[in-house]
Amino acid sequence: MSVPADNDALRRAGAVLTVDLGAIAANWRGLRDAGRANGRPIDCAAVLKADAYGTGAEKVGPRLAAEGCRHFFVAHIDEGIALRNVLPGLPIYVLNGLLAGAEGDLVEHELTPVLNHLGQLNAWRAAAQRYNRALDAVLHIDTGLNRLGFNQEEAQVLINERGRLRGLRLALIMSHLAASEEQSNPVNGEQLSRFRAFVRAMPGAPASFANSSGIFLGPDYHFDLLRPGAALYGINPLPERDNPMLPTVALHARVLQVRRIDAFQTVGYGGAWRAARAGRVATIALGYADGYFRALINRTHVHIAGRRVPVIGRISMDLVTIDVTDVPETECQPGDTVEVLGPHMSPDELAEHARTNGYEIMTSLGRRYARVYVDNPHTDEPAPESEAQTPASGDQA
Ligand SMILES: *Cc1c(COP(=O)(O)O)cnc(C)c1O
C-alpha cells in the first residue's frame, strides 16, 4: 500500500494512515470460513470497539455488513450510537453492559446490552416492562477471566430460575477467554467446560465464545457465533506462529527537515542520542501524541524505499528523528515520506519494539493522521487452519 499522491487534501498532511477495507473484509471471510469448515452454519461477528481498533468503525462496519457480517460488538454505548447511524437494522451489542439510567438510550438506538450480572438483568427487564416490548438481551457468563459477566453462582440462579428472563428475548449467551493466544494453556479447556455446561443448561439461545485467537483453538470453541476483533485488523492471533492474516494498515510520515550533524553532537531532548560520526538527521512528522510511544526510544526503525533507517533520540510529542546518514541524499528530502507501518513493519513488530502488543499499537493510532481508505481486492484471503485439538480438560459431547 502506498499513499495516493494525487489527492489534494493529502498535500498538507504530516502523516497519512492508509486503511485497506478490502483486506479487513478478506480477513473476515477467512475467519468466517474457518468456522464454517466445521460443517455447521456458524456466523462470524465483528468487534468494532475502540473505533475498530483504530481503523475507523464507521468505515469498517458498513464494509463488513456489505460482506455479509450481521453481528457487531462495541464496548461503549456511545460507540454503538455512532455505529447505529451507519448500520441501520443490524444488531449492535454493547459489551460494557447496561449503565444505570441508560436504558432509554439503548432502546432509542436499538442497541443490545451485554448483561453482566443479575442487577443489570433486572434493570433491563424493568425497562422491557416500561416500554411494553420484548427487548433483546445478551448474557455474558464469566468462566474464568474474572472481569465482566455473571459469576458461577449467578449463572446457576439463571439456570434454576428461567423466569428471570421473562419479557426479554435472549439473543445470545457468551463468554470470553482469558488466554486464548496460548494454545496449550489448560485454562482454555477449563473455561470451555464451564461454558459448555451453561450452554447445555440454557437450550435455545445461540452461543458465542471465541475471540480471534479462540477461533484457532479449534471447532470445539466455535459454538454459533465467532467474535473476532484483532485478527480482522491484521494482528497476529497466533503469536508463536507466522501471521495468517492480511495486513490492513500502512502509515507514512513526511520528512520536515534534513540537517547535517557533526560527530559527538546530540539529537533531541535530553541529548539522549549522540552521533558517533558526522552525518545527516531527518525529522519526521509524528510523535507520541500520535501513538508513536516514547518507549520506542533507540529501539526501532522506519523504512525509506525499503531501506531500514534507525529512529534516534527521544520521541517528541509531534516529531521523531531518524539517522539518514546512509540514505542517498536524493532519497530523503523534505516533503518525502517514510514508511512507519507497512510491508516492512507490522503493528505487531512495532509493538515488540515498544514492549506492548499489536492491540495497543492499533488502538493508539493517531487521531491527527490524515486517513485514506482503499478497498483493494484480495482473493488470497487467509485460510486459517484451526487446531482440531481436544482440550485437556474439556468434556466432550
Ligand atoms: C475485545 C473482545 C473481543 C475481541 O477480541 P480479539 O482478541 O480482539 O479478537 C471479543 N469478546 C470480548 C468480550 C471482547 O472484549
PDBQT file of the ligand as one rigid body, heavy atoms in Angstrom, charges set to zero:
ROOT
HETATM    1  C1  LIG A 401     -12.335  -7.339  22.672  1.00  0.00    +0.000 C 
HETATM    2  C2  LIG A 401     -13.226  -8.505  22.804  1.00  0.00    +0.000 A 
HETATM    3  C3  LIG A 401     -13.314  -9.459  21.788  1.00  0.00    +0.000 A 
HETATM    4  C4  LIG A 401     -12.404  -9.460  20.578  1.00  0.00    +0.000 C 
HETATM    5  O1  LIG A 401     -11.158  -9.974  20.978  1.00  0.00    +0.000 OA
HETATM    6  P1  LIG A 401      -9.921 -10.109  19.976  1.00  0.00    +0.000 P 
HETATM    7  O2  LIG A 401      -8.881 -10.780  20.783  1.00  0.00    +0.000 OA
HETATM    8  O3  LIG A 401      -9.551  -8.733  19.578  1.00  0.00    +0.000 OA
HETATM    9  O4  LIG A 401     -10.400 -10.926  18.827  1.00  0.00    +0.000 OA
HETATM   10  C5  LIG A 401     -14.256 -10.466  21.926  1.00  0.00    +0.000 A 
HETATM   11  N1  LIG A 401     -15.042 -10.536  23.030  1.00  0.00    +0.000 NA
HETATM   12  C6  LIG A 401     -14.955  -9.656  24.047  1.00  0.00    +0.000 A 
HETATM   13  C7  LIG A 401     -15.818  -9.801  25.232  1.00  0.00    +0.000 C 
HETATM   14  C8  LIG A 401     -14.028  -8.612  23.961  1.00  0.00    +0.000 A 
HETATM   15  O5  LIG A 401     -13.935  -7.745  24.985  1.00  0.00    +0.000 OA
ENDROOT
TORSDOF 0
